Amino acid sequence: MYALGLLAVGMCSNLKFSVVNGSFYHAAGTSAMFFTALGLWLILGGAKNEKTNMLSLTAGALCMALAVGCRPNFLFASFLVPVLLFEHIKEIWSDKRRAVRLFACVAVPYILVACGLMWYNYIRFESVFEFGANYQITVQNIMAAKSLNPLGKVTKTLIGSYIYLFNSFATEAAFPFVRIANSNVAAAFKGYMFIERGVLGVFMLPLTWPLFGIGFVGKTINKRSRTLFRLVIGMICVGVAQIVFVLTPAAGIIMRYQLDFYWLFVMPGLVCGYFLYDAAAKRQRNTVILQGVSLDFSRVVLKIISALIILSILLYFFLILGSHAGYHIWTNNPHIFYYIQRLFGFNTW
């Protein structure tokens, strides 16, 4: 399960598009993802014991701050830091000295990085809060998108959120058997929102389906798992905030933006899958006898979750091969595409 989870996060967090199409846009996004992952790992390591490792905590906060320098909207991921430290904050709140040390370890790296970023933005754009969005020359008319009235912006956010969360895939007889379904909403905005084909809704990944049982999970967790459950809730909230942020100001529906929030649903889906298995294992100490055949319900749940993860990995594997012109492997390296096609025995199709 651990190996499958690692593979699923690597395959289904949308890192694949950034690896295949390594432009400077993708370099910024993957750098932000790297610093965020490293920062959360360091903070988790620094706070897992009763005695907080201040050096690890400071290094983690520095990484989380540097992620904002790579891609500004990764600031939302920083809201996960107090979620991870919530139990420690409660324990040391009465000890003012320890509380101040903890706050300083987190705040000082953010302040230093923020000062550097604001200085950099000011000498480039004469504004400490301008990261260059209003100066980019892209396929989308940024100023036109900003001129939408409030109702248009709300509609754009709702439609875009639906596509990012629920846009489906279609099957076909020819290799690689799956492709992203066309959302057919680009004409409705006439240039006010750029929409790329190839965006798969995050809830079309079977490994995210355990999230729909999060209410049941919340009733079954114990005290030891409370911090992890809070992290799951926090990641989902941050993921929703990321989606709204990339849609509301000016941006559209773009595949590389999925790297901002896919992982915030994929990892909670895996954790909720574990919680469901754990709850089944605890509630059912004895096997159930059905028509003379013993049935261990927890093992059934484990197999179902494993199947969902494997299906998600396979789905993304085939989407990498041929989901969208400019991103799929056939465009970038057709030799690999035809090699995999022959490997699966479909060279005559």
VOLODREN-525296 format. One record per residue (C-alpha): residue number from 1; residue in one letter; y, x, z. Coordinates in steps of 0.05 Angstrom, whole numbers, plus 5000, padded with zeros to 4 digits. Layout:
NUM, A, Y, X, Z
...
***
This chain:
1, M, 5000, 5000, 5000
2, Y, 5047, 5057, 5017
3, A, 5033, 5091, 4950
4, L, 5041, 5025, 4912
5, G, 5107, 5013, 4949
6, L, 5134, 5081, 4929
7, L, 5115, 5070, 4857
8, A, 5145, 5000, 4857
9, V, 5212, 5023, 4885
10, G, 5215, 5078, 4833
11, M, 5196, 5032, 4776
12, C, 5231, 4968, 4795
13, S, 5298, 4992, 4824
14, N, 5325, 5000, 4752
15, L, 5327, 5075, 4758
16, K, 5287, 5076, 4693
17, F, 5346, 5056, 4650
18, S, 5389, 5111, 4680
19, V, 5335, 5163, 4667
20, V, 5323, 5141, 4595
21, N, 5397, 5134, 4578
22, G, 5431, 5190, 4617
23, S, 5504, 5180, 4600
24, F, 5560, 5195, 4649
25, Y, 5560, 5122, 4670
26, H, 5488, 5129, 4692
27, A, 5500, 5197, 4724
28, A, 5552, 5165, 4770
29, G, 5505, 5107, 4789
30, T, 5444, 5150, 4802
31, S, 5486, 5199, 4843
32, A, 5510, 5142, 4886
33, M, 5438, 5118, 4893
34, F, 5416, 5188, 4913
35, F, 5468, 5196, 4967
36, T, 5455, 5125, 4994
37, A, 5380, 5135, 4998
38, L, 5388, 5203, 5031
39, G, 5442, 5176, 5079
40, L, 5399, 5117, 5102
41, W, 5339, 5163, 5111
42, L, 5379, 5212, 5154
43, I, 5409, 5155, 5196
44, L, 5340, 5124, 5206
45, G, 5313, 5192, 5227
46, G, 5371, 5205, 5274
47, A, 5366, 5137, 5308
48, K, 5290, 5128, 5313
49, N, 5284, 5160, 5381
50, E, 5317, 5141, 5446
51, K, 5361, 5203, 5443
52, T, 5405, 5199, 5381
53, N, 5405, 5260, 5336
54, M, 5480, 5267, 5325
55, L, 5474, 5320, 5271
56, S, 5427, 5277, 5229
57, L, 5472, 5217, 5240
58, T, 5534, 5256, 5218
59, A, 5498, 5282, 5156
60, G, 5475, 5211, 5139
61, A, 5545, 5183, 5146
62, L, 5572, 5239, 5101
63, C, 5521, 5221, 5048
64, M, 5539, 5147, 5052
65, A, 5613, 5165, 5044
66, L, 5599, 5211, 4985
67, A, 5562, 5153, 4951
68, V, 5628, 5115, 4951
69, G, 5660, 5174, 4915
70, C, 5607, 5169, 4861
71, R, 5612, 5093, 4853
72, P, 5663, 5055, 4895
73, N, 5624, 4990, 4903
74, F, 5570, 5028, 4941
75, L, 5618, 5020, 4999
76, F, 5579, 4954, 5011
77, A, 5517, 4995, 5027
78, S, 5555, 5026, 5086
79, F, 5551, 4959, 5121
80, L, 5478, 4975, 5132
81, V, 5497, 5033, 5179
82, P, 5517, 4988, 5238
83, V, 5455, 4946, 5226
84, L, 5411, 5008, 5235
85, L, 5450, 5030, 5296
86, F, 5456, 4962, 5329
87, E, 5403, 4974, 5383
88, H, 5432, 5043, 5400
89, I, 5502, 5015, 5404
90, K, 5477, 4963, 5454
91, E, 5443, 5015, 5496
92, I, 5501, 5064, 5501
93, W, 5558, 5014, 5501
94, S, 5568, 5021, 5576
95, D, 5570, 5097, 5570
96, K, 5638, 5108, 5539
97, R, 5628, 5181, 5526
98, R, 5564, 5172, 5486
99, A, 5595, 5112, 5450
100, V, 5655, 5154, 5428
101, R, 5610, 5210, 5405
102, L, 5569, 5161, 5364
103, F, 5631, 5129, 5334
104, A, 5660, 5198, 5317
105, C, 5596, 5221, 5283
106, V, 5599, 5161, 5236
107, A, 5675, 5154, 5227
108, V, 5697, 5227, 5216
109, P, 5656, 5239, 5152
110, Y, 5682, 5173, 5123
111, I, 5754, 5191, 5141
112, L, 5749, 5260, 5109
113, V, 5717, 5235, 5045
114, A, 5766, 5176, 5042
115, C, 5826, 5223, 5047
116, G, 5799, 5266, 4991
117, L, 5786, 5206, 4947
118, M, 5854, 5175, 4959
119, W, 5888, 5241, 4943
120, Y, 5847, 5248, 4879
121, N, 5862, 5176, 4858
122, Y, 5936, 5185, 4871
123, I, 5945, 5248, 4829
124, R, 5906, 5215, 4772
125, F, 5932, 5143, 4773
126, E, 5990, 5144, 4823
127, S, 5951, 5096, 4868
128, V, 5905, 5113, 4925
129, F, 5862, 5052, 4911
130, E, 5856, 5059, 4836
131, F, 5789, 5089, 4815
132, G, 5803, 5082, 4740
133, A, 5777, 5012, 4725
134, N, 5843, 4990, 4696
135, Y, 5846, 5051, 4651
136, Q, 5778, 5049, 4619
137, I, 5769, 5037, 4544
138, T, 5704, 4999, 4537
139, V, 5673, 4943, 4496
140, Q, 5703, 4893, 4544
141, N, 5776, 4874, 4547
142, I, 5789, 4887, 4621
143, M, 5858, 4856, 4622
144, A, 5834, 4794, 4585
145, A, 5778, 4785, 4635
146, K, 5827, 4790, 4693
147, S, 5870, 4735, 4661
148, L, 5817, 4682, 4670
149, N, 5839, 4624, 4714
150, P, 5805, 4614, 4782
151, L, 5756, 4562, 4754
152, G, 5737, 4609, 4697
153, K, 5725, 4666, 4747
154, V, 5682, 4621, 4791
155, T, 5642, 4598, 4730
156, K, 5633, 4669, 4707
157, T, 5608, 4691, 4776
158, L, 5559, 4633, 4781
159, I, 5530, 4643, 4712
160, G, 5527, 4718, 4720
161, S, 5493, 4712, 4788
162, Y, 5441, 4666, 4758
163, I, 5426, 4716, 4703
164, Y, 5423, 4775, 4750
165, L, 5376, 4737, 4797
166, F, 5334, 4692, 4752
167, N, 5339, 4712, 4679
168, S, 5267, 4711, 4655
169, F, 5224, 4750, 4606
170, A, 5185, 4726, 4546
171, T, 5115, 4746, 4524
172, E, 5095, 4763, 4453
173, A, 5031, 4781, 4417
174, A, 5054, 4850, 4393
175, F, 5057, 4912, 4435
176, P, 5090, 4921, 4486
177, F, 5077, 4846, 4499
178, V, 5140, 4829, 4539
179, R, 5215, 4827, 4526
180, I, 5276, 4802, 4562
181, A, 5294, 4730, 4545
182, N, 5362, 4720, 4513
183, S, 5409, 4685, 4562
184, N, 5451, 4654, 4505
185, V, 5515, 4649, 4546
186, A, 5558, 4704, 4514
187, A, 5592, 4656, 4466
188, A, 5617, 4613, 4523
189, F, 5666, 4667, 4546
190, K, 5690, 4692, 4478
191, G, 5704, 4763, 4500
192, Y, 5723, 4749, 4572
193, M, 5656, 4773, 4597
194, F, 5612, 4827, 4565
195, I, 5538, 4808, 4567
196, E, 5483, 4857, 4549
197, R, 5415, 4833, 4528
198, G, 5359, 4862, 4569
199, V, 5379, 4841, 4640
200, L, 5318, 4818, 4679
201, G, 5330, 4773, 4739
202, V, 5309, 4808, 4803
203, F, 5268, 4747, 4826
204, M, 5227, 4752, 4762
205, L, 5194, 4812, 4796
206, P, 5133, 4785, 4833
207, L, 5141, 4835, 4889
208, T, 5206, 4800, 4910
209, W, 5171, 4733, 4919
210, P, 5153, 4747, 4993
211, L, 5228, 4740, 5006
212, F, 5221, 4665, 4999
213, G, 5179, 4667, 5062
214, I, 5232, 4703, 5102
215, G, 5242, 4642, 5148
216, F, 5170, 4645, 5169
217, V, 5175, 4721, 5177
218, G, 5234, 4713, 5224
219, K, 5193, 4669, 5271
220, T, 5135, 4718, 5275
221, I, 5167, 4786, 5285
222, N, 5164, 4821, 5352
223, K, 5216, 4862, 5389
224, R, 5194, 4927, 5356
225, S, 5205, 4899, 5286
226, R, 5273, 4867, 5301
227, T, 5313, 4926, 5274
228, L, 5273, 4927, 5210
229, F, 5281, 4852, 5202
230, R, 5357, 4859, 5212
231, L, 5357, 4912, 5158
232, V, 5321, 4865, 5110
233, I, 5373, 4810, 5123
234, G, 5429, 4861, 5116
235, M, 5403, 4888, 5050
236, I, 5398, 4819, 5020
237, C, 5469, 4803, 5041
238, V, 5494, 4869, 5013
239, G, 5456, 4856, 4949
240, V, 5490, 4788, 4940
241, A, 5557, 4820, 4955
242, Q, 5544, 4873, 4902
243, I, 5528, 4820, 4850
244, V, 5591, 4781, 4865
245, F, 5633, 4845, 4864
246, V, 5610, 4868, 4795
247, L, 5622, 4799, 4767
248, T, 5686, 4773, 4799
249, P, 5740, 4826, 4784
250, A, 5728, 4840, 4710
251, A, 5659, 4867, 4695
252, G, 5604, 4831, 4660
253, I, 5528, 4828, 4658
254, I, 5507, 4899, 4645
255, M, 5438, 4931, 4655
256, R, 5463, 4994, 4689
257, Y, 5497, 4951, 4743
258, Q, 5428, 4928, 4765
259, L, 5420, 4996, 4798
260, D, 5473, 4974, 4848
261, F, 5432, 4918, 4877
262, Y, 5360, 4917, 4851
263, W, 5336, 4962, 4907
264, L, 5369, 4916, 4958
265, F, 5319, 4862, 4938
266, V, 5258, 4904, 4919
267, M, 5253, 4941, 4986
268, P, 5262, 4878, 5029
269, G, 5209, 4844, 4985
270, L, 5160, 4899, 5003
271, V, 5178, 4896, 5077
272, C, 5170, 4820, 5078
273, G, 5103, 4828, 5044
274, Y, 5082, 4874, 5100
275, F, 5108, 4826, 5153
276, L, 5068, 4769, 5122
277, Y, 5005, 4812, 5123
278, D, 5019, 4833, 5194
279, A, 5029, 4761, 5216
280, A, 4963, 4740, 5183
281, A, 4927, 4797, 5217
282, K, 4954, 4779, 5286
283, R, 4943, 4704, 5281
284, Q, 4874, 4707, 5254
285, R, 4831, 4751, 5299
286, N, 4767, 4719, 5275
287, T, 4743, 4709, 5204
288, V, 4739, 4639, 5175
289, I, 4671, 4614, 5151
290, L, 4674, 4575, 5085
291, Q, 4608, 4549, 5059
292, G, 4571, 4605, 5094
293, V, 4617, 4660, 5067
294, S, 4663, 4697, 5116
295, L, 4736, 4700, 5095
296, D, 4785, 4747, 5128
297, F, 4852, 4714, 5114
298, S, 4892, 4777, 5127
299, R, 4853, 4815, 5074
300, V, 4866, 4759, 5025
301, V, 4941, 4764, 5039
302, L, 4938, 4839, 5030
303, K, 4904, 4832, 4962
304, I, 4954, 4780, 4939
305, I, 5013, 4824, 4958
306, S, 4979, 4884, 4924
307, A, 4970, 4843, 4861
308, L, 5043, 4822, 4861
309, I, 5065, 4895, 4867
310, I, 5018, 4918, 4811
311, L, 5042, 4861, 4766
312, S, 5114, 4882, 4778
313, I, 5099, 4955, 4761
314, L, 5063, 4936, 4697
315, L, 5119, 4888, 4677
316, Y, 5172, 4941, 4684
317, F, 5128, 4993, 4650
318, F, 5123, 4951, 4587
319, L, 5197, 4931, 4590
320, I, 5215, 5005, 4590
321, L, 5179, 5012, 4524
322, G, 5215, 4958, 4485
323, S, 5264, 4914, 4522
324, H, 5331, 4931, 4491
325, A, 5358, 4973, 4434
326, G, 5393, 5034, 4460
327, Y, 5353, 5035, 4524
328, H, 5279, 5030, 4508
329, I, 5234, 5090, 4496
330, W, 5223, 5072, 4423
331, T, 5296, 5086, 4408
332, N, 5301, 5150, 4448
333, N, 5232, 5180, 4434
334, P, 5188, 5141, 4386
335, H, 5134, 5194, 4392
336, I, 5122, 5174, 4465
337, F, 5123, 5100, 4445
338, Y, 5069, 5108, 4392
339, Y, 5029, 5153, 4437
340, I, 5026, 5100, 4491
341, Q, 5012, 5047, 4438
342, R, 4951, 5087, 4414
343, L, 4931, 5102, 4486
344, F, 4924, 5027, 4499
345, G, 4886, 5019, 4433
346, F, 4938, 4977, 4396
347, N, 4953, 5027, 4340
348, T, 4931, 4977, 4287
349, W, 4980, 4922, 4307
***
